[in-house]
Amino acid sequence: MTSQREDPQAMTLETRFAPFAAAMRQAHLPEIAIHTFRYYYAKLLHGDTGYISNEAARPVSNLTKEAELADYRAAGQGALQRLIVLKLNGGLGTSMGMTGPKSLIEVKEGQTFLDVVVQQVLQLRHESNARVPLVLMNSFNTHDASLQALAQHPAIQSDVPLDFVQHKEPKIWVENLAPAQWPDDPEKEWCPPGHGDIYPALLSSGMLQKMLDAGYEFAFVSNIDNLGATVDVEILGYFAAEELPFLMEVTARTPADRKGGHLARRPDGGLLLRELAQCPPQDLDEFQDINRYRYFNTNNLWVHLPTLKAVLDQQDGLLGLPMIRNEKPVDPTQPNSPRVYQLETAMGLAISSFEGAQALEVSRDRFRPVKKSNDILVLWSDVYQLTEDYRIELIPERNDEPLVELDDRFYALFDDLKERFPYGAPSLRACQRLDVQGNVYFGKNVVIKGNVKIAHNGDDPHWIEDDAVLEG
């Protein structure tokens, strides 16, 4: 790393990009990945922040609602033979201290995220007599372990491959916009390009063509840790019958979603998605106003595969999604390590790339992501049940899940969570809120009722006794 920042304008783009291209070719990345990264590096070099102002992102109202689609059920049943279920499976759960695929966490009755998703697809095949493949977009880090796990489910095989692998790209020194070098751990020199990479990766891997050759026309895409994202036949029917190129599922924003990506409308009337990192600092208050920007992106998307192929072919494999410039330490485990830019895109940003793309308002039941240990604990608890058709649903007496806040000092890492709840989650079926501060361990058969706050000072652990009932 040089000590003086070079003037980005003092060198040509090709000269500055040459070491990036060389590193990517040495890592055997396809030319489409290099071409795409060059497009975004040029934007960075010319001072593009990726910001989208409030003027360019106007509020949206009056969307079609999921509840209005009952008449499309027959069309959806007819379209199932042409549907792919595609799950994003590139995450390692590093924010929770994990080193393996997040999808291999046990979430319910000994089943992992991946197990549940596999069973959901097999159940759909059984009920509909349709082929419905499951395809994973893996990362280099999740590919091997995930395919080993899928080998335990031989029935999930289909007429297209089980997975394809997303690209990776170099991190960029903030100081001089050169390739980041970190000899202590060379893997830290690379990062994923965000899940917007799904489109060029589908193309470069050959997976998109294989899907089309096998007669598939529609893809339902979602995060593998969102177990609410199951195939809805009525939504599929609406997507197919209305001949839409792209459909985004959105849901009403709550205060918890203030920092999440929201739906907006361009000045020309088209739709766009704006992520927090794309909001100018002076517009943050409006960005977080859930009454102004009412809809939150669930990352459940429906894509018309022939249209995607046509658009990618027209644009040499480049959708040109808006850039997200993320600044981070080069080594996430060392917050004080030198800063890098990671250039990312989000797959929902493609809503601006297809003429006629729409958004659909869906219930919150279709958005149940697991981002923190708090979410895992609620999913483990008796608030949720695993149905016979492998859906994760709230128990009948609950309309919403309890709010759980666990002290990040002791629970943020997955292994720490398991250590402090050695017998699994306490009963939360009668709980409205649980707030735990301090180093607290939970015994067997603990019951939480109403609003409960547990506070313990000191580093020594405090045990909640077996069979304790905590209330008020």
C-alpha positions as CSV (number, residue, x, y, z in Angstrom):
1,M,0.0,0.0,0.0
2,T,1.5,3.3,-1.0
3,S,1.7,6.1,1.5
4,Q,0.6,8.9,-0.7
5,R,-2.6,9.0,-2.5
6,E,-2.3,9.3,-6.3
7,D,-4.5,11.6,-8.2
8,P,-7.1,9.3,-9.7
9,Q,-7.3,11.5,-12.8
10,A,-3.5,11.5,-13.4
11,M,-3.6,8.0,-14.9
12,T,-5.9,6.5,-17.6
13,L,-8.6,4.1,-16.7
14,E,-6.9,1.3,-18.5
15,T,-3.6,1.9,-16.7
16,R,-5.3,2.0,-13.3
17,F,-7.5,-1.0,-14.0
18,A,-4.7,-3.2,-15.4
19,P,-3.6,-4.7,-12.0
20,F,-7.2,-5.5,-11.1
21,A,-7.8,-7.3,-14.4
22,A,-4.6,-9.2,-14.0
23,A,-5.5,-10.3,-10.5
24,M,-9.0,-11.4,-11.6
25,R,-7.6,-13.4,-14.6
26,Q,-5.1,-15.1,-12.3
27,A,-8.0,-16.1,-10.1
28,H,-9.7,-17.6,-13.2
29,L,-12.7,-15.2,-13.2
30,P,-14.6,-15.0,-16.4
31,E,-14.3,-12.0,-18.7
32,I,-17.9,-10.9,-17.9
33,A,-16.9,-10.5,-14.3
34,I,-13.9,-8.4,-15.2
35,H,-16.0,-6.3,-17.7
36,T,-18.6,-5.7,-15.0
37,F,-16.1,-4.8,-12.3
38,R,-14.3,-2.4,-14.8
39,Y,-17.7,-0.6,-15.3
40,Y,-18.1,0.1,-11.6
41,Y,-14.4,0.9,-11.1
42,A,-14.7,3.6,-13.8
43,K,-17.6,5.1,-11.9
44,L,-15.6,5.1,-8.7
45,L,-12.6,6.7,-10.4
46,H,-14.8,9.5,-11.7
47,G,-16.2,10.3,-8.3
48,D,-19.5,8.4,-8.5
49,T,-20.8,7.9,-5.0
50,G,-23.8,5.8,-6.0
51,Y,-26.1,8.3,-4.3
52,I,-29.8,8.6,-5.3
53,S,-31.4,11.8,-4.1
54,N,-34.9,12.2,-2.8
55,E,-35.7,14.1,-6.0
56,A,-34.8,11.1,-8.0
57,A,-36.5,8.7,-5.6
58,R,-40.1,9.7,-5.1
59,P,-42.7,8.0,-2.8
60,V,-44.8,5.1,-4.2
61,S,-48.5,4.4,-3.4
62,N,-51.4,2.3,-4.6
63,L,-49.6,-1.0,-5.4
64,T,-51.4,-4.2,-6.3
65,K,-51.8,-6.4,-3.2
66,E,-51.2,-10.1,-2.8
67,A,-54.8,-10.5,-1.4
68,E,-56.2,-9.4,-4.8
69,L,-54.8,-12.3,-6.8
70,A,-57.2,-15.2,-6.1
71,D,-58.3,-15.2,-9.8
72,Y,-54.8,-16.1,-10.9
73,R,-54.5,-19.4,-9.1
74,A,-55.3,-21.5,-12.2
75,A,-52.7,-19.6,-14.3
76,G,-50.1,-20.2,-11.6
77,Q,-50.8,-23.9,-11.4
78,G,-50.3,-24.0,-15.2
79,A,-47.0,-22.2,-14.9
80,L,-45.4,-24.4,-12.3
81,Q,-43.8,-26.7,-14.9
82,R,-41.8,-23.7,-16.1
83,L,-40.7,-22.4,-12.7
84,I,-37.3,-22.5,-11.0
85,V,-36.8,-21.9,-7.3
86,L,-33.5,-20.0,-6.9
87,K,-32.0,-19.3,-3.5
88,L,-29.2,-17.0,-2.6
89,N,-26.8,-19.1,-0.6
90,G,-23.5,-17.2,-0.6
91,G,-23.5,-16.1,3.1
92,L,-21.2,-17.4,5.8
93,G,-22.9,-15.7,8.7
94,T,-19.6,-13.9,9.5
95,S,-21.5,-11.2,11.5
96,M,-22.4,-14.0,13.9
97,G,-18.8,-15.4,14.0
98,M,-19.5,-18.3,11.7
99,T,-17.1,-19.7,9.1
100,G,-19.4,-22.1,7.3
101,P,-22.6,-21.6,5.2
102,K,-25.3,-19.8,7.2
103,S,-27.8,-22.1,5.6
104,L,-26.5,-25.0,7.6
105,I,-27.6,-23.6,10.9
106,E,-30.3,-25.7,12.6
107,V,-33.4,-23.7,12.8
108,K,-36.3,-26.0,13.8
109,E,-36.7,-29.6,14.9
110,G,-33.1,-30.5,13.9
111,Q,-33.6,-29.1,10.4
112,T,-31.3,-26.5,8.8
113,F,-32.3,-23.7,6.6
114,L,-31.2,-25.8,3.6
115,D,-33.1,-28.8,4.8
116,V,-36.3,-26.9,5.2
117,V,-36.0,-25.3,1.8
118,V,-35.4,-28.7,0.2
119,Q,-38.4,-30.1,1.9
120,Q,-40.6,-27.2,0.8
121,V,-39.6,-27.8,-2.9
122,L,-40.1,-31.5,-2.6
123,Q,-43.5,-30.9,-1.1
124,L,-44.4,-28.5,-3.9
125,R,-43.4,-31.1,-6.4
126,H,-45.5,-33.8,-4.7
127,E,-48.6,-31.5,-4.5
128,S,-48.4,-30.2,-8.0
129,N,-46.8,-33.0,-10.0
130,A,-44.5,-30.3,-11.4
131,R,-40.7,-30.7,-11.8
132,V,-39.7,-27.4,-10.0
133,P,-35.9,-27.5,-9.6
134,L,-34.1,-26.0,-6.6
135,V,-31.0,-24.0,-7.7
136,L,-28.5,-22.4,-5.3
137,M,-26.4,-19.4,-6.0
138,N,-23.3,-20.3,-3.9
139,S,-20.2,-18.4,-3.3
140,F,-16.7,-19.9,-3.4
141,N,-17.0,-20.2,0.3
142,T,-20.3,-22.1,0.5
143,H,-20.1,-24.3,-2.7
144,D,-18.5,-27.5,-1.3
145,A,-20.3,-27.6,2.1
146,S,-23.7,-26.9,0.6
147,L,-23.4,-29.6,-2.1
148,Q,-22.3,-32.1,0.5
149,A,-25.4,-31.2,2.5
150,L,-27.6,-31.5,-0.6
151,A,-26.2,-35.0,-1.2
152,Q,-28.3,-36.1,1.8
153,H,-31.4,-35.2,-0.2
154,P,-30.9,-37.2,-3.5
155,A,-34.6,-36.6,-4.4
156,I,-33.9,-32.9,-5.0
157,Q,-31.9,-33.6,-8.2
158,S,-33.5,-32.3,-11.3
159,D,-32.8,-31.6,-15.0
160,V,-30.6,-28.6,-14.3
161,P,-27.5,-28.4,-12.0
162,L,-28.1,-27.8,-8.3
163,D,-26.0,-24.7,-8.2
164,F,-23.8,-22.1,-9.8
165,V,-21.1,-19.9,-8.2
166,Q,-21.2,-16.1,-8.0
167,H,-18.1,-14.1,-8.8
168,K,-15.7,-12.3,-6.5
169,E,-13.9,-9.1,-7.0
170,P,-10.9,-7.2,-5.5
171,K,-11.2,-4.8,-2.7
172,I,-10.0,-1.2,-3.4
173,W,-7.8,0.9,-1.1
174,V,-9.7,4.1,-0.2
175,E,-6.3,5.9,0.0
176,N,-5.2,5.5,-3.6
177,L,-7.9,3.4,-5.4
178,A,-5.4,0.6,-6.1
179,P,-6.0,-3.1,-5.5
180,A,-5.9,-3.9,-1.8
181,Q,-3.1,-6.2,-0.7
182,W,-3.2,-7.9,2.7
183,P,-0.4,-10.5,2.9
184,D,-1.5,-11.6,6.4
185,D,-4.6,-13.1,4.9
186,P,-4.8,-12.8,1.1
187,E,-8.4,-14.0,1.0
188,K,-9.3,-10.6,2.7
189,E,-8.2,-8.9,-0.6
190,W,-11.4,-10.2,-2.2
191,C,-15.1,-9.6,-1.6
192,P,-18.4,-10.6,-3.1
193,P,-20.0,-8.1,-5.5
194,G,-23.3,-8.2,-3.8
195,H,-26.3,-10.3,-4.8
196,G,-26.8,-8.1,-7.9
197,D,-24.1,-10.4,-9.3
198,I,-26.7,-13.0,-9.8
199,Y,-27.5,-11.8,-13.3
200,P,-23.9,-11.9,-14.8
201,A,-23.2,-15.1,-12.8
202,L,-26.2,-16.8,-14.3
203,L,-24.9,-15.8,-17.8
204,S,-21.2,-16.6,-17.3
205,S,-21.8,-20.0,-15.6
206,G,-24.0,-21.2,-18.4
207,M,-26.9,-21.8,-15.9
208,L,-29.2,-19.3,-17.6
209,Q,-28.9,-21.0,-20.9
210,K,-29.4,-24.5,-19.3
211,M,-32.6,-23.3,-17.7
212,L,-33.9,-22.0,-21.0
213,D,-32.9,-25.1,-22.9
214,A,-34.8,-27.2,-20.3
215,G,-38.0,-25.2,-20.9
216,Y,-38.0,-23.0,-17.8
217,E,-39.4,-19.5,-18.1
218,F,-39.8,-18.1,-14.6
219,A,-37.5,-17.9,-11.6
220,F,-38.6,-17.2,-8.0
221,V,-35.5,-15.8,-6.3
222,S,-35.1,-15.2,-2.6
223,N,-32.6,-15.4,0.3
224,I,-32.2,-18.9,1.8
225,D,-32.5,-17.5,5.3
226,N,-36.0,-16.1,4.6
227,L,-38.2,-19.2,5.3
228,G,-41.3,-17.2,4.6
229,A,-40.3,-17.0,0.9
230,T,-42.2,-20.0,-0.4
231,V,-43.7,-20.4,-3.9
232,D,-47.1,-18.7,-4.0
233,V,-49.1,-20.1,-6.9
234,E,-51.3,-17.0,-7.2
235,I,-48.4,-14.6,-7.4
236,L,-46.8,-16.9,-10.0
237,G,-50.1,-16.8,-11.9
238,Y,-50.2,-13.0,-11.8
239,F,-46.6,-12.8,-13.0
240,A,-47.2,-15.2,-15.8
241,A,-50.6,-14.1,-17.0
242,E,-49.7,-10.4,-17.0
243,E,-46.5,-11.2,-18.9
244,L,-44.3,-9.2,-16.5
245,P,-40.6,-9.1,-17.0
246,F,-39.8,-8.6,-13.3
247,L,-41.8,-8.4,-10.1
248,M,-40.6,-7.4,-6.6
249,E,-42.4,-8.4,-3.5
250,V,-42.6,-5.5,-1.0
251,T,-44.2,-5.1,2.4
252,A,-45.2,-2.3,4.6
253,R,-42.2,-0.7,6.4
254,T,-42.1,-0.7,10.2
255,P,-39.7,1.3,12.5
256,A,-37.4,-1.8,12.4
257,D,-37.1,-1.3,8.6
258,R,-36.0,2.3,8.7
259,K,-32.5,1.5,7.4
260,G,-33.6,-1.1,4.9
261,G,-33.9,-0.6,1.1
262,H,-37.2,1.0,0.1
263,L,-39.2,1.2,-3.1
264,A,-39.4,4.5,-4.9
265,R,-40.5,6.0,-8.2
266,R,-38.3,7.7,-10.7
267,P,-39.3,11.1,-12.2
268,D,-40.2,9.3,-15.4
269,G,-42.6,7.1,-13.6
270,G,-40.5,3.9,-13.5
271,L,-39.8,2.1,-10.2
272,L,-36.4,1.9,-8.4
273,L,-35.0,0.5,-5.2
274,R,-32.8,2.7,-3.0
275,E,-30.5,1.1,-0.4
276,L,-29.2,3.0,2.7
277,A,-25.7,3.2,1.2
278,Q,-27.2,5.0,-1.8
279,C,-28.9,7.8,0.2
280,P,-27.1,11.2,0.4
281,P,-26.3,12.1,4.0
282,Q,-28.6,15.2,3.8
283,D,-31.6,13.0,2.8
284,L,-31.3,10.4,5.5
285,D,-34.2,11.7,7.6
286,E,-36.6,11.4,4.7
287,F,-35.1,8.0,3.8
288,Q,-36.0,6.7,7.3
289,D,-39.5,8.2,7.2
290,I,-41.7,5.1,6.9
291,N,-44.8,7.2,6.2
292,R,-43.1,8.8,3.2
293,Y,-41.4,5.7,1.8
294,R,-43.9,3.1,2.7
295,Y,-42.6,-0.1,1.1
296,F,-39.7,-2.3,2.1
297,N,-38.0,-4.7,-0.3
298,T,-38.3,-8.3,0.9
299,N,-35.7,-9.5,-1.7
300,N,-38.3,-12.0,-3.0
301,L,-38.2,-11.5,-6.8
302,W,-39.8,-13.0,-9.8
303,V,-37.8,-12.9,-13.1
304,H,-38.9,-13.8,-16.6
305,L,-35.8,-15.7,-17.8
306,P,-36.2,-15.2,-21.6
307,T,-36.4,-11.4,-21.0
308,L,-33.4,-11.5,-18.7
309,K,-31.4,-13.3,-21.4
310,A,-32.5,-10.8,-24.1
311,V,-31.5,-7.8,-22.0
312,L,-28.2,-9.3,-21.1
313,D,-27.4,-10.1,-24.7
314,Q,-28.3,-6.6,-25.8
315,Q,-26.0,-5.1,-23.2
316,D,-23.0,-7.4,-23.5
317,G,-23.9,-9.1,-20.2
318,L,-24.0,-5.8,-18.2
319,L,-27.3,-4.7,-16.7
320,G,-25.6,-1.5,-15.4
321,L,-27.3,-1.7,-12.0
322,P,-26.8,1.4,-9.7
323,M,-23.6,1.1,-7.8
324,I,-23.4,0.7,-4.0
325,R,-20.0,2.0,-2.6
326,N,-19.3,0.4,0.8
327,E,-16.4,1.5,2.8
328,K,-15.1,-1.0,5.3
329,P,-11.8,-2.2,7.0
330,V,-9.8,-4.5,4.8
331,D,-9.9,-7.1,7.6
332,P,-13.4,-7.2,9.2
333,T,-11.9,-8.8,12.3
334,Q,-9.6,-5.8,12.7
335,P,-11.8,-2.7,12.8
336,N,-8.8,-0.4,12.7
337,S,-7.2,-2.0,9.6
338,P,-6.9,0.3,6.5
339,R,-10.1,1.2,4.8
340,V,-11.2,-0.3,1.5
341,Y,-14.1,0.3,-0.9
342,Q,-16.2,-2.7,-1.9
343,L,-18.3,-2.1,-5.0
344,E,-21.6,-3.9,-4.8
345,T,-25.0,-4.1,-6.4
346,A,-28.3,-5.5,-5.1
347,M,-30.4,-7.8,-7.2
348,G,-33.5,-5.8,-6.5
349,L,-32.0,-2.8,-8.2
350,A,-32.8,-4.5,-11.5
351,I,-36.4,-3.3,-11.1
352,S,-35.1,-0.2,-13.0
353,S,-33.6,-2.4,-15.8
354,F,-36.8,-3.9,-17.2
355,E,-39.5,-1.9,-18.9
356,G,-42.8,-2.8,-17.3
357,A,-41.4,-4.1,-14.1
358,Q,-43.8,-4.0,-11.2
359,A,-43.9,-4.3,-7.4
360,L,-46.5,-6.3,-5.4
361,E,-47.5,-5.6,-1.8
362,V,-47.3,-8.8,0.3
363,S,-48.0,-9.7,3.9
364,R,-45.2,-9.7,6.4
365,D,-45.5,-13.5,6.6
366,R,-43.4,-13.7,3.4
367,F,-40.5,-11.9,5.0
368,R,-38.9,-13.7,7.9
369,P,-35.2,-13.2,7.6
370,V,-32.6,-14.2,10.2
371,K,-29.9,-11.6,10.5
372,K,-28.9,-11.7,14.2
373,S,-28.9,-14.2,17.1
374,N,-32.1,-12.5,18.3
375,D,-33.9,-13.7,15.2
376,I,-32.5,-17.3,15.6
377,L,-33.7,-17.5,19.2
378,V,-37.3,-16.5,18.2
379,L,-37.2,-19.0,15.4
380,W,-36.0,-21.8,17.8
381,S,-38.8,-20.9,20.2
382,D,-42.4,-22.2,20.5
383,V,-43.6,-19.0,18.8
384,Y,-43.0,-20.7,15.5
385,Q,-44.1,-24.1,14.3
386,L,-42.9,-26.3,11.4
387,T,-46.0,-27.4,9.5
388,E,-46.5,-30.8,7.7
389,D,-45.7,-29.1,4.4
390,Y,-42.5,-27.6,5.9
391,R,-43.7,-24.0,6.2
392,I,-42.4,-22.0,9.2
393,E,-45.5,-20.3,10.7
394,L,-46.5,-18.4,13.8
395,I,-48.6,-20.6,16.2
396,P,-52.3,-19.8,15.9
397,E,-52.5,-17.8,19.1
398,R,-49.9,-15.3,17.9
399,N,-50.4,-12.5,15.4
400,D,-46.8,-11.3,15.6
401,E,-43.5,-12.4,17.1
402,P,-42.1,-11.1,20.4
403,L,-39.4,-8.4,20.4
404,V,-36.2,-10.0,21.6
405,E,-33.1,-7.9,22.4
406,L,-29.9,-9.8,23.5
407,D,-26.7,-8.1,24.8
408,D,-24.3,-8.1,21.8
409,R,-21.4,-8.5,24.2
410,F,-22.5,-12.0,25.1
411,Y,-24.9,-13.2,22.4
412,A,-23.9,-11.7,19.0
413,L,-21.8,-14.8,18.0
414,F,-23.7,-18.0,17.2
415,D,-21.5,-20.2,19.4
416,D,-22.1,-17.8,22.3
417,L,-25.8,-18.0,21.8
418,K,-25.8,-21.8,21.8
419,E,-23.6,-21.8,25.0
420,R,-26.0,-19.5,26.9
421,F,-29.1,-21.4,25.8
422,P,-27.8,-25.0,26.1
423,Y,-31.3,-26.5,26.3
424,G,-32.7,-24.4,23.4
425,A,-34.9,-21.4,23.5
426,P,-37.2,-20.6,26.5
427,S,-40.9,-20.6,25.9
428,L,-41.9,-17.3,24.3
429,R,-45.5,-18.0,23.3
430,A,-46.8,-15.7,26.0
431,C,-43.9,-13.2,25.7
432,Q,-44.3,-9.7,24.2
433,R,-40.7,-8.5,24.8
434,L,-37.5,-10.0,26.2
435,D,-34.5,-7.8,26.9
436,V,-31.4,-9.5,28.3
437,Q,-28.4,-7.4,29.4
438,G,-25.3,-9.1,30.8
439,N,-23.8,-12.6,30.9
440,V,-27.0,-14.7,31.5
441,Y,-27.4,-18.5,31.0
442,F,-30.8,-20.2,30.7
443,G,-31.7,-23.5,32.2
444,K,-34.3,-26.1,31.0
445,N,-38.0,-25.3,30.5
446,V,-37.7,-21.6,31.2
447,V,-41.0,-19.7,30.5
448,I,-41.1,-16.0,29.6
449,K,-44.4,-14.1,29.9
450,G,-45.3,-10.5,29.0
451,N,-42.5,-7.9,29.1
452,V,-39.4,-9.2,30.8
453,K,-36.0,-7.5,31.3
454,I,-33.1,-9.4,32.8
455,A,-30.1,-7.4,33.8
456,H,-26.9,-8.8,35.3
457,N,-23.7,-6.9,36.0
458,G,-20.3,-8.4,36.1
459,D,-18.5,-11.0,34.0
460,D,-19.4,-14.0,36.0
461,P,-22.4,-15.9,34.5
462,H,-25.8,-15.7,36.1
463,W,-28.0,-18.8,35.6
464,I,-31.8,-18.7,35.2
465,E,-32.9,-21.9,37.0
466,D,-34.6,-24.8,35.4
467,D,-38.4,-24.5,35.1
468,A,-38.3,-20.8,36.1
469,V,-41.3,-18.7,35.0
470,L,-40.3,-15.0,34.5
471,E,-43.1,-12.5,34.2
472,G,-43.4,-8.7,34.3
